[in-house]
Amino acid sequence: MAQKKTNIKIKHRKFNLYNKKKSKARQALTVILTIAAACALGIVGYGIGKPVLDYFQNRGQYTSEPSSDSSGISGVIPNTTDSSYTSDNTSESDSSVAETSGNSSESSHNSEVTVPVTDGTMYFLPDNAAASSASLNSALAAAKSAGHTTVAVTLKDASGFFYYKTNIASVKGSDSVKGTLTAAQIYDIITKAGFVPAARISTLMDSNNPGATGGSYELAGETGYWLDNRKENGGKTWLSPFKNATATFLKSVTNEITAAGFKSIICANTRYPAFHSVDITTYLKDLPLSDAAKRTAALWSVLDAINTSAAGKDAQMWIEINSESVLAENKSCTDAEIFSDKTKTETSKIIFSYAASGSASDAYKNAKDFAAKAKVAANGAETAVLIKGLSGSALSDVQRAFKEAGIPVYSQ
């Protein structure tokens, strides 16, 4: 029998189990408690949240993500003409010398008073900054506005020009002296401006002083100086590391600079000219230029003389190496040739000059690659890097790459 359907009505009331109606007094109390709780949470939250927020905002300082770079390179001077680079009666005054800026660089690091850079803010002044007090003060003002604390000043450039008044007998009063200040005056101006000073000198690349100092390459079996090109093409003399006079001359330069107060000497361009085979077999055949070990030993004899002089005044020597030299498959006639003596290298202080090139998107990767190769080449030596010719995001990427590699970064 079928059951009779009945309609069941469900009544809905305006009642919420979770929202019971409150009295006015209770509502007022709730408002007061809510305000008090918000204040308490604000105080505690700021104390805890701010450090956490700071961490996430600044974590980019401690982590890295590949970005851009360009591997940089400053080149060595090539010989592009034929090998007849000699002049039967060429004297230094006869040589055609063009003032050029050196393809070197500079920098250093550490945390001692005698080290040129104490906090990673070393700045290399323009090569001719020390020519006068006006140019020096102008360059120092630019360094200060950029927040640097240590500056490297060039006192002898790649042409052999002196940017201080030297008292070395063979050079004093000659056209090689471009500076109007003494080394001591330069040092005082820099220190009074609030900087730690470092001095940079070009060693063997010097087209002005080889003849006067007795340190030039001389023609085998003839009277005359060897030039790195034909005279009519601007051929220049160089200081020869095989000459005792060369070490004596550069030691005298170091003595003057350290006596003025400089505690760090940066040596650039410690290398051979780009010899042609005929130079080695004919014009300079009396030199052991085919013997790699003797070539390296001669280069280090010059650096050892400078280092000994510096150490005598509680100063230290840094060696500037071009990044292109490090990357070159054949390091002969580059400033990285000294790396052949690993025993000498490992106890040295090296500054790599890095002038990146290539796509900005590859800046980070290229710098990381170079840093790895530079560390291998340095063989445990204390290192720093001078970054040249970069700006914007590419510069930031390259700086980050070297900092991650543990190599202090300096600028120009």
Secondary structure, 3 states (H helix, E strand, C coil): CCCCCCCCCCCCCCCCCCCCCCCHHHHHHHHHHHHHHHHHHHHHHHHHHHHHHHHHHHHHHCCCCCCCCCEECCCCCCCCCCCCCECCCCCHHHCCCCCCCCCCCCCCCCCCCCCCCCCCCEEECCCCHHHCHHHHHHHHHHHHHCCCCEEEEEEECCCCCECCCCCCCCCCCCCCECCCCCHHHHHHHHHHCCCEEEEEEECCCCCCCHHHHCCECECCCCCCEECCCCHHHCCCCCECCCCHHHHHHHHHHHHHHHHCCCCEEEEECCCCCCCCHHHHHHHCCCCCCCCHHHHHHHHHHHHHHHHHHHHCCCCEEEEEEEHHHHHCCCCCCCCCHHHHCHHHHHCCEEEEEEEEECCHHHHHHHHHHHHHHHHHHHCCCEEEEEEECCCHHHHHHHHHHHHHCCCCEEEC
